[in-house]
Amino acid sequence: MSKDNPWVSIWVQPRSTIRRIVNEDPNRSLWLLAAIYGFSSLIGFFESYSFGLVMGAFPLLIMAIILAPVWGYLFFSCWSFVVSLTGRLFGGRGAFRSIRASYAWSAVPLALGDALSLFLILWLGVSMFVRVPSAGLFVESQAVVVLAFLLAKIVLSVWSLVIYINALAEVQQFSVFRAIGNLFVSALLVGIVIGIVLFFLPKMGAPVQSIDATGTAFWFSLIEAIR
C-alpha cells in the first residue's frame, strides 16, 4: 500500500491521511469527491422515489452524472458548515475547509459503490430506479445479485462513516467520541430547523403533499450525510 496516495491510505489511516491533505491543500480533489458522493446520493434518491416509473434508465443516469458534482459540493459545504458551527461546543479547532475535507475524503469508499451501481444500471436498466419491495421487478437470479449489491453498499457506507469520524476527530483535534457527539448535535440541529419549517409551512398555505415530499427528501439526505 502506498502511503503517499491518499486514495489508498485513507481506507486504513484516515487520521494521518487527512492531516497530510489539509496541510498541503484542503481542497484537493474536492470536485471529484463531490461527484462521487453526489452520484451515490442521487441514484439512491431516484430509487427511493421510484423515478423509474416515469423516466427511463438512461435519462436518469445522465441526470445523476450531470448533477452529481454540484449536489455533492453543496451538500459537503452546507453540512460541513453546520458541523463546524456545532463543533465549537466540543472545543473543535478545525477550519471550515479542513472539516469539509474530512467529509469529502470519507466518500472514497463510495466510489466502489458507484461502480457497482453503474454496472447494475447497465444490466438491469430501469428496474434499478424502482423500489424493489413494492415493484417486484426482479427475477430470482437478479434479486440475489441486487441483495449482494445492497450488502456491499452497507459495508462501504459503514467504512465511509468510520473514515469520516476519525478524519473529523483529527481536523477538530479532539477524540472520536467528541467527533460522534459533534455529528449527533449537528444532525439534531438540522432536524429541529427543518421540523420548525415544516410545522409553519401549512400555516402559510403550502400544499401538504409538497411538505411531505420535502420532509422525506430531507431525512434521506440527512441519513446520507451522517451515514
N, C-alpha and C positions, 0 to 999 in steps of 0.2 A: 504494500500500500504506500502511495506517495504522500508524504506529509506536507508537501508543497502544493498539492492540488486540493483546494477546499471542497471541491465537488466529491472527493473521496473521503477526506479526513473528517468532514462534518458529520458523517454517519456514526463514528465511534469516538471522536474527540471534539465535540461541539464547543466546549469552553475555550480551548486553546485556538481552535479554528476561527471562531467568531472574534476573538481578541485580535488575532492577526489581521482579519479582514477590516475591522473598524479602525485599526491603527493605520492601515495602508489606504483604504478607500471604502467607507461605509456604503457607498452607492454602487459598489462592484456588482455587476451582473443583475442589477435591480430589475430592469425591464424584462430580462429573460426569465427571472424567477417569478415576476408578476404574471407573465404569460403562462407559466407552468401552473401556478396556483389558480389563475383566472379560468383556464381551460377546465381544470378539475372541478372547480366550483360551478361553472356554468353547465357542464354536462350533467352534474348531479341535480342542478336546479331544473333543467329541461326534463329529466327523467321523473323527478318528484311531481311535477305538474302535468305529466303526460303530454308534452308538446308534440309527441309523435302522432297523436290523434288528429292534429290539424296541419302538420307540416311534415315534409319528407326528411329522411336522414341526412341527405347531402346539404340542403339549406341550413339545417340546424348545426351541422358540423362546421360549415363555413362561417355561420354566425358566431359560434363559440370561438373559432380561431381568430376572427377579426376583433371581437370584443374582449378577448382574454387579457391582453396586456393592460388595457385601460382599467378594466374591472379589478384586476389583481393589484394594480398600482393604487387605485383609490381605496381599496379595502386595506391594503398594507398601511397606507398613510393615516386613514381615519381611525382604524383600530389602534395603531401604534401611538397616536396622539392621546387616546384615552388611557392606554397603559402607561404612557409617560406621565400623564397628569396624576393618576391614582398611585403610581409608583412612589411619588414624593411622600405619601403617607407611610410607606415602609422604609424610608430612608434611601430610596433609589437615587443613583447619581448618573445614570446613563443619559446621554444626549438623545434627542428625538431620532436623529439619523441612525444612531447606533441601535436603538430599540427597534427601529424599523428593519434594520439589517438582521437582527436576531430573528424576527418573524419571517422575513423573506427567505433566509437560508434554511429555515425549518421546512420549506416547501420542496427541498431537493428530493426527498423520497417520493413525493407526489409525481415526479417525472416518470417513474416506472408505472404508476397508476394511470397516467395519461397515455402511455404507450399501450397498456392493456386495453384502455377504453377505446383507443383508435382501432386496435385490432378487432375488438368485438363489434364496433360500429360498422366496419367494413364487411364483417362476416354476417352479422345478424340484421343490419340495416335499421329500419325504423323501430323495430322491437326494443332496441336499447333506450328508446325515448318514451317508453310507456311503462307505467307502474306495473311490475310483474304480478303482484298478488291479485290485482283486480282484472288484469287483462288475460292472463293465461295464454300468452302467445308463443311460449317456447315448447318444443318437443322435449322429451326426457333427456336426450343426449345434450341438447343445448342448455337445458336447465342446470345440468351438472357443471358445465363449463362456467356458466354465469355464477353459480354458487361459489366455485373456486375463485373466480374473479373477485367476488364480494369479500371473501375471506382474506384474499391478498390485500385488498384495499384497506381492510380493517387493520391488518398488521402494519402496513405502510403508514396509515394515519396515526397509529399509536407511536410508531417510531418517530414520526414527524413531531408529535407532541412532546416526546422526551427530549428531542433536539431543541425544540423551542424553549422549554422550561429551563434547560441548562444554559442555553445561549442567553436567554433573558437574565438569568441569575448572574452570568458573567458580566454583561454590559451594565447592569444595575448595581453590581458589586455587593450583592447580598446572597443569602442562602437559597437553596432550591425551594425550601418551604415558604420563604418570603416571595419567591417568584410565583409559586402557586397561589398564594394569597393575593398578589398583585393582579393576576389574571382573573381570579374569582371576583374581586371587588370591581374590576373593570367590566366584567360581564353583568354584574348586578347593577352597576350604574347605568349602563346602556339599556338594560331591561327595564329599569324604572322609568327612564326618559321615554322610551318607546311606549310603555304602558300608559304613561300620562297623556302622551299624544293621542293614542288610540282611545283613551277614555273621553277626551274632549272633542274629538272629531265628529262623533254623532251629534253633539250639541251644536256643531257648526253646519250641520246639514250634509255631511259627507255620506255617500252611499255605504250601507253596511257591507255589501259584497266587497267593495274596494278596501274597506278597513280590514276585513278578514284576510284578504289576499296579502295586504301589506304586512299584517302581523305574522302570518305564516312565513312569508319570504324573509322577514327579519330573523325569526328563530332559526330558519335554515342557515342563514348567513352567519348567525352567531355561533351555531354549533361548528360550522366550518372554521370560524376564527379560533376557537379555543380547542378544537379537535380533541 
